[in-house]
Amino acid sequence: MRHTFLIRLLFPLAALLAFTGAKAQSEVKAQVVSAIGAGNSAALAKYLVPNVDMTLPSASDYYSKAQAEQMLRKFFDEHPPKGLAIEHEGNNRGGDSYYIGNLATANGDFRVTFFLKKSDDGFQVKQLRIEPGKADR
């Protein structure tokens, strides 16, 4: 009887925590998509881990937030975004969420992939790839 009471008490609490985590992740995803789609490197940098794994058409490596922001600003200046549409999302074996989409720019389309990782600071982008779209390869 006591065991049943504990289950009835803990189950709603666990469900609430899971919902809160999913909502926070969804909000970060929306902010990242908005920042990329608008070409706002400063807004995007807020959600990057301290050393982000980043791939752009011109470079690929681990970069500090400041370096990544500068490189993204340059990319967005050269390829003014028209919007980002997420086409696929899921979770990898490590529990990170990933999102794949199409970034329309004034100079053609790019495939964007980013991974969100849960950290003490909430959800952050641990990897970002912006690669030429299929037609541009």
N, C-alpha and C positions, 0 to 999 in steps of 0.2 A: 504494500500500500504506500509506504513511504517512498519507495523507488518510483512508483507511478506519479506521485506528486512532483518529484524532482524532474522527471521527464516532461511533464506538463508545464513546469516552470521554465526549464532550460530551452525547450524547443522553440518557443516564440522568440526568446532572446537570441538564439543562434540565427533564426530566420531574419530577424531585424538587423543583426550585424552583417549578414550576407547581403541583404538588400542595400544597406548603407554603403558597403564597399562597392557594389555594382553601380550604384548611383554616382559615387565619386569618380569611378573609372569612366563612366559614360560622360560625365561633365568634362573631364580632362581630354578625352577623345574629341569631344565637340570643340573645345578650345584649340587643340592642336590642328584639327581639320580647318577651322576658321582661320587660324594664323597662317597656315600654308596656303590656303585658298586666296587669302588677301595679300600674300607676300609680306607679312609682318614678321620679320626676323626677331625683333625684340620680344614680341609676345610669345613666339615659339621658344625662344631661349629660356624663358621662365620655366618651361616644362622639361628641359634637358637634364640628364644626370651630369655630374661634374665633368666627366670625361666620356663624351658620347662617341659611339662608333658611327661614323657618318660617311656616306658615299654620295658624291656628286659627279656629274659628267667629267669634271676636270680634276678630281682628287678623291682619295679614299684613305681614311686612317682614323685614329682616335684623336679627338680634338677637345680642348677645354670649351666651356660654354662661351667664353668671349671669342675664341677663334671660330667656333661653329657659327656664332651669330654674324661675324664679319663675312664669312664665306657664304652664308645663306643670303645676307643682304646683297652681296655681289651677284649671286645667282638670280635672285629676284629682280635686280636692276636690269640684268641682261635678258631675262625671260619674264616679263611682267605677267603674273598669274591672272587667270580669268575665273578660276574656281577649282576646287578639289572635290571629286565624287568618289566616295568609298565604294568599292565593288565587292570586296570580300573581307571577312574578318573571322578570327578564331583564336584558339589558345594553343601554345606549343607545349611540349612535354614538361618544360620547366615551370609552367604556370603563367608565363607571360602572355599577354594578349597581343595579337598582331592585326594590322590593318593594311589593306592593299587598295590603292585607288589610282585614278587617272587625274593628273594635274593638267588642265588646259592652260596654255600660255599664249602670248602673242607670237611666239616663235615655234609653236608645235606642242605636242603632248608629251608628258613625262609620266612614267610609272613611279608611284610613291609607295614605299613600304615603311611602316614604323612599328616599333615594338614598345609597349608600355609595361613597365616593371613596377611592382608595388614596393615602396620603400618606407622608411620612417616619415618621410616628408610627403607621403601620399603616392600617387601614381606619376611616374616620370618616363620620358622617352629615353630608352637606353640605346636604341639603334634607329637610324634614319637613312633611307636610301632614296635618292631621286635619280632615276636613270632614264635614258631615252625611251620613248614609247615604242611599241612594236613597229609602227610604220617608219620610225626614225632610226631604227637600228641598222 
